[in-house]
Amino acid sequence: MATLARLGWGTDNPAFRQMFTSLFLPGGTKEQADWFNEMERRSASPECAYRYLKVCGEIDVRPLLADVAVPTLVMHVRDDAVVPMKVGREMAAGIPGARFVALEGRNHLFLEQEPAGERFFEEIEFFLGEQKVSSNVHQP
């Protein structure tokens, strides 16, 4: 995919970028896909997109997960085509005390009509509320 980005990212033909758009926003409208395609073209040169994708494919933080010593909430969309849900589960399992929440949906990026949007914000509010209660317990 990185090589494809290097070859076709900056062209007027959005076919190369559309491949990424289809992975990131499979449930997007035509207008959202068109916007994302244009945003991709404007935000990175073909070489920059290539290097970004290459580096992202090489980064592995798994050996560091056990050292995370802060409350952690990991949420992942069930049918994400960019990052499989098993990766989210593995990340949460590797962080001591982390909580994992699976969200319904297919899009890697949240869209206005996202089915899990409400649950996403509810989980964040609950998580932050837990942290507030926990921090109050430790105060004199």
Buried (B, 14 or more C-beta within 10 A) or exposed (E): BBEBBBEBBBEEEBEBBBBBBEBBBBEBEEEBBBBBBEEBBEEBEBEBBBBBBBEEEEEEEEEEBEEBEEBBBBBBBEBBBBEEBEBBBBBBEBBEEBBBBBBEBBBBBBBEEBBBBEBBEEBEEEBEEEEEEEEEEEEE
